[in-house]
Amino acid sequence: MIASVIVDVPAKQIDRTFDYTVPASLQPVVQRGVRVIVPFGPRKIQGFILEIKHESSVKKLKPIEEVVDIEPVLNEELMSLSEWLTEQTLCYRISALQVMLPAAMKAKYHKLFFQLDHDIPDHIQSLFHTESPLSWKKADESGALKDLQELIKQRKVEMKYVVRQSMNVKKKRFVELTGTVTSGNIPGNARKQKQILEHLEAGEGKIAVADLKEIAQTTSAVIKTMIDKGYLKESFSEQYRDPFAERTFEKTDHFTLTPDQKKAITPIVEKVNQYEQQTFLLHGVTGSGKTEIYLQTIDQVLKQDRQAIMLVPEISLTPQMVQRFKGRFGDQVAVMHSGLSVGEKYDEWRKIHRGEVNVVVGARSAIFAPFKRLGVIIIDEEHETSYKQEDSPRYHARDVAIERSMRHGCPVILGSATPSLESFARAKKGNYQLLELEYRMNQQDLPEVKIIDMREELREGNRSMFSRDLLVEIEKRIERKEQIVLFLNRRGYSSFIMCRDCGTVMQCPHCEVSLTYHRYKESMKCHYCGFEEQVPNTCPECESEHIRYFGTGTQKVEEELFKLMPHVKTIRMDVDTTSKKGSHEKLLDAFGRGEADILLGTQMIAKGLDFPNITLVGVLSADTMLHLPDFRASEKTFQLLTQVSGRAGRHEKPGEVIIQTYTPEHFSIELAKTQNYEWFYQKEMMMRKTAQYPPFYFISLITLSHENVNKAAGVCNEIAEILKSRLSDQSIILGPVASPIARIQDKYRYQCMIKYKHEPELKLLLKKILDQYSDTGKDAVSINIDVQPYIMM
């Protein structure tokens, strides 16, 4: 029996299977989709079995060392999906397989030294006495690596690579009586032991050690003594880590659907009942009840004993969203998002893998949930760019969803108040079926939107970051005990530091970006490579003391608010305040309970929030995204403004939105005022057609980076020439040009963009280019190809 294994090394030369013999003892458990540990050169590494066969073209084969799984971690559908993913995103096969598993299941590799001979120097001998086998880390810390290298040559010490699984199953420890002794036989001085036996004799057999310690006020040592003496028998049972153990979820029932919702859900349920694939685009204004349609569709799927995947953007995975799903479907739901610990994610994945849950609610990677009977896949806020993975494999969750739905014969629902232009164009063309929800639930009006020209404010002497109208409206809401959301798409204190005398802006020494000032540490930080340094007292160029902060971050807004309104309570939500586990939830719960008047934050507060008392939303600067070198800048601005406006007046109280901007005449800001998506779509499509961008053209982006600017530019030029000679005249090749951020982590970046309508050979050509240039040598240029980029920077 021979197994073809793909090993855990993402490199061009190793992107193929290697054959291993299967020892007789492992033959019963070895099958496609199981992970194994195999010898590979001097080390042992993990791999996936892709095929079982009975002959190999290689004469001398090594045997598999051990099997990691009793049953396949990836089912047949996911194994073939990994093949599709490899072709679509031009990634290595091992990367496509790894992305489908939770982080806890990725192998960790350790280098260990084993002593073979007693005749070794004393200082090395003493190291082996403290730790055997000796870890690489300990050997390095004690400066013994050189000596160990010599001893390996003399065959007195051996170094082995050991694979350790980073996952561990959480176990609960129980004890019970063995029946060999009763409490009456225990001598009087062993009071605690007697008490424990009495308690167990009166109880119902097994008890958790943690509970027993609390009830009998005893210690682990006493229980261990009793186990050693044979009075008690210990056992372990597996236990899931439950991220929601402390929360209770009230059971909720279906809401009665409005005529609008009924009309939208009917075709979806038809396809569910017919087991047919169809992609639906559910376009509904904010607050129109899209979530209820999702919930009722899932309910129908569960009645057929099928399963559902519900994707939401990471930042919308608010406690409110979890509450809705857990309240409706209880223990049937697994939740997967970045706020969970590695162990919690692993346990949620295991529940899905074992078929103990039938609904998964999660961010992008939940699209690979190992379900076998999918009945529907839902992607909420489908326009969100976070559904695109920015490192290899560079997949878009929407494409994976449609591919999986074809394999399962089930519908896909893409929902959004502001769909991406690509999706809306496909719906208009008939590739997707368009479903519209034109009104808010309970016929509530959309909030009234006011646009403030900040240039006028400046002319009239208002140098504050708050317009006069916004301050007046905030005061009104505070008096009425209503709540306010203030949105600014920028964390930190101010965006950059500049010398007023010579105009020098403090730059990152490794990247071509300005450093962001963070007040709480009095430091400047690069948000690209993490470089950090203290703020200088004088300008490094001209030694002037006139160093000032420019631009505005959330920290600065919070401080300014406190100066203007010391009586107002503010909660700030950005990456800096929500980095601790559970902090996101705590802050939102506090706001929901009315412990603060203002919620101030970055993008993470623009979606998924539904609080009845929010009646005012203020956008402090609508221009932050508008002037980025990205053809989707207008679209992203319109989407964000519409989403954040949708947080106001969702219940009985009417809402108002104030948008502050320096470019009030821009169409994306004007149209966000009326939330008129149709008009925006028409206008933006004209622009895209003229500039030859998606959805009229497909695009692919090739990015090269190297320490030497000439080398990066030279290779980029070579690739552009190859493309020009091999592609048709209908394709447009832009570049080579320096990337918008021309240097990151001391590497210069050049890029080349291909715009095309129909190039059937393009993927094959790009794969060849990738293979030709992805050399791993010291002076190699690093190359990335993104087949449908969402970040142009």
ABEGO torsion letter per residue (X at the ends): XBBBBBBBBBBAAABBBBBBBBBAAAAAABBBGBBBBBBBEABBBBBBBABBBABBABABBBBBABBABABBABBAAAAAAAAAAAAAAGBBAAAAAAAABBAAABBBBBBBBBBABABBBAAAAAAAAABOBBBAAAAAAAGAAAAAAAAAAAGABBBBBBBBBABBBBBBBBBBBAGABBAAABBAABAAAAAAAAAAAABAEBBBAAAAAAAAGBBAAAAAAAAAAGABBBBBBBBBBBAAAABBBBBBBBBBBBAAAAAAAAAAAAAAAAGBBBBBBBBBBBGAGAAAAAAAAAAAAAAAGBBBBBBBBAAABBAAAAAAAAAAAEAABBBBBAABBAAAAAAAAAAAAAGABABBBBBAAAAABBBABBABBBBBGAABAAABBABOBBBBAAAAAAAAAAAAGBBBBBBBABBBAAAAAAAAAGABBBBBBABBBGGBBBBBBBBBBAAAAAAAGBABABBAAAAAAAAAAAAAGBBBBBBBBBBEABABBBBAAAGBBBBBAABBBBBBBBAAAGBBBBAAAGBBBBBBABBAAAGBABBBBBEBBAAAAAAAAAAABAABBBBBBBAAAAABBGAAAAAAAAAAAGABABBBBBAAAABGBBBAABABBBBABAAAAAABBBAAAAAAAAAAAAAAAAABGABABBBBBBBBBABAABAAAAAAAAGBAAAAAAAAAAAAAAAGBOAABBBBBBBBBBABAAAAAAAAAAAAAAAAAABBAABBBBOBBBBABABBGGBBBBBBBBBBABBAAAAAAAAAAAAAABBABAABBBBBBBABBABAX
